């Protein structure tokens, strides 16, 4: 396979999209939206939305290069029928501002914890996809006091948790290789090409410099955990099994499909998977 094609496929994966897709899904209207706004946390203004009603809120963390709509437009309306859902956009993504510092999973975790404090929320369930899944693990490690349960959807904790050759694709990657639906979604909410390019470069650098989370930190996660991955995902099933064995009492679900299919991510092949995933998630939250 030509090197440029390999780079394109790899970058599609890291930005939390499916490598096997026909066309972008038409997003459902965001139902049950109660409020939206910005919170001053750790030097950035973090955009967040609140949907639905419930006791312990469910926080949704998007994948790399994404917005709320890119990752969760299909499943958020389902989840918000039974939960108070807080969907956020992380540093430099979508409507959230940037800081004069690199992106990191640790900083994203600190930002989410600070947002919960700002919103006067003592405990929350956290669901993160891809890069957001890795951030979810860091929240459980760094801020266990704010966590009730975690759901990690295809978020690796080691470099070996990506398919072989994954990191080779970042050398010489350009904004032209970023999937059009992701660029369109960013510019729809923040019509600024310079900010889009800035996010792109920061996302690439974060992944090029991806560092393993120590095993002892993963073993130290004490909250109930559900690990979800796809049968043809960026995160191999073997890594998901390993991760589920490392976290005491963690549950594991391997679903058919590619990266993001179970959530109905914007470029995933349309189907009924978001409904099935929502049932699994709700049963886990209700336990």
N, C-alpha and C positions, 0 to 999 in steps of 0.2 A: 504494500500500500504506500502511495506517495506520502512523503513526510508532512506536506502541508495538509493533506487530508487527515492524517493521524492527529495533528495538532488541533484541527477543527473539532474532531470527535471528542478528544480529551477535554477541550475547553467547554464544549457543550455539557459534558458531565459535571465539571466542577462548578458550573453556574446553576447546578441543580435542575437540569432539564433531562429529558429522556433522549437517548441517542437513536431510538427507534420510534419515530413519530410520523404521523401523516400530516396533520394540520393543527393549528392552535385551537383550543376549545373556546367557545364563546362563554364568557364569564356570566355566572348568574348574578342577579342583583344582590347586593349585600343586605340581607334581611336582618331585622331586629337590631339595627344600629341605634344605640342609645346616646352615645357621645363620642366625640373625637377631639383631639387637641395635641398640644405640645407640653412636654415636661422638661424643666431644666435639670439635667442630671450630669454630673461630672464634666461640666463644660460644654455639653452639646444640648440641643433642643430635640428631644426624642418624640417623634410622632407616634401616637397610639390611638386605637379605636376600641370602644367598649360595645359589645353586642350581647343581647340576651340578658337573662337574669339567673341568679343562683347564689349559693353560699360561698363555697371555695372556688374562686375564679380559675379559669383555664387560660394560661398565657401561651400564645402561638408565636414561634420564632421562625422566620422564613429562611430559605437557603441563600447561598451566595449569589450576588448579582440581582437579587429579587426584590419585589415589593410584597406587601400583604396580598394584593390581588393575584400576583403571579403564582404564589405557592398555595393560597388558601381560598380562592374565590369559590371553588366547587364544594369544599367540605365545611367551611366556616358557617354557612347558613344552617347546615344540619346540626353541627355541634352547638350552635347558639340557641337551638330549641330547648335544650336541657341544661345549659350552662351559661353562666356569665363568662364571656370570652373577651380577653384583652389581647388584641393583635398589635404587634409593635413593628417598627422598622428600625433596624440597628444602625450604628454609626455609618454615615455617608450613603446609606441606602434610601431610596425613595424620597420621602419628605423630611427625613431626619438629617440634621446638619452634621458637619464633619469637625474634627479637631486636628490640631497640628501634631499628629502622632499616627503611627501605623495602626491598622486594625489588628486586634488579637481576640482570641476566644475568651481569654481571661478578662479583658476589658469589657467585652460585650456582656459577660456574666455580671460584672460589677455594675454595669449600666442598668441591666434589667432589675437587679436587686434594688438599686437606687430608685428606679421607677416605681416599684412596689411600695417602697417607703414613702415616696411622694404621694402615691394614691391611698396611703394609709391602709395597705393590705398586709396583714400579718403572715398569711400563708397562701400559697397558690400551687396549683398543678401546672407543670411546664411541659409543653409539647414542642419539640424542635425538629426541623427537617434538614438533613444534610449538614451544612455548616452550622445551622441552628441546632442540630442534634448534638454536635460537639460542644456548642455553647451550653446546651442543657446539662450536659455532664459536668461542665465547669461550675455551673450554678449550684448543682448538688454538692460539689466538692468545696467550693469557696463560701457558699451562703446556705448551708443546710437548714438554718433556722427559718428561712422563708419558704421552704419547699415541703409540699405535702406528698406529691407523687411526680414522677417524671416519665415521659414517653419520648424515646429517642428513635426517630425515623431515619435510618441510613446515615447516622452520624458516627464516623469512625473516631477512635481514640489513639490509633497508631498509624504510622505511614504504611504499615503492612495491611491496613484496613481498607486499601484501595486496590483496584484491579492492577495487575502487572503492567508497568510502563506508564502508569497514570501521570507521574510527576515529570516524565520526560517531555510531555507535551507543552510545558509552559515556556520553554526556551523560544524566544522570538514570537510569542503569541501577540496578536494585535486586536484592537477594538473591532475590526472587520469580522473577526471570528466569533464575536459575541452573538448569540442567537437574536434575530430580529424581534421576536415577541418580548424579550427581556428589555431590549433597548427602547422599544415602543412603550412598554409599561412604565419604565423610569421617566421618560420624557413626558408622558401623559400627566404625571403628578409633579414633576420638577422639570420644566422645559428649559434645560440648561445643558448643552453638550459638554461644557467644561466639567461640570459636576459629574456627568455620566462617565467621562474619561477618567476622572479622579477616582471614582468608585472602582472602575475596571482595574486600574493599576494597583490599587490597594488590595483588592481581592486576589489578584494574581500573586502579589508579593507575599500575602499571608499564606497562600497555599504552597508556594515555592519553599517557604521557610517553616512549613508545618512541623511541629515538634510533638513527639509522643507524650501522652499523659502517662505518668508512672503507674505501673500496675498497683502499687500500694494505695495510690489515690483513688483508683477505681474501686478497689476492694473496700475502701473506707466509706463508700456511698451506702447509707443506711436506709434511705427512703424506698418505698415500693417503686419498682421500675418495670416498664414494658419496652422491649427492644423490637422494632419492626424493620424488616428489610425486604427487598424484592428478590425474586428468584434469579433475576438477571440485573442486579443492581450494581452501582459503583462500589458499594461496600459488599464484598463477597459474603455469602452465607456463613462461611467458616469463621469470619471475624465477628459476625453477629452472634454466633453460638458462643465463641470465646468470651465476648463482652457479657453476654447473659450469664455465663458461669462465674464471671469475676464479681458481679454485683450480687450480694447475698439475696436470695429469694427472687431474683429477677425472672420475669416471664418473657417468652420469645414468640414472635409470629413471623413466619416467612410467607409472603403473599406472592401470587403470580405477577410477573411483569417487571418493568424496568424502573429506573430512578424517577420517583415522583408519581408513578401511576396510581399508587394506592391513595394518594391525596387528590388526584385530579389536577396536578400541576399544569400550568398553562399550555405546555407543549406536549403533554402526555396524550396518548391515544384516548379518545372519549370512551367512557364505559361506566359501569355501575360500581367500580371499585371504591370510590369515596363513600358510598352508602355502607358498604361492607366494613370498611375501615372505621367509620364512625361508630358502628355497632360494637366492634372490638374495643375501641377507645372508651366508649361509654360504659361498657361492662367492667372494664378495668377501673375506671374512676368510681363506679358505684360499689365496688367490693369493700 
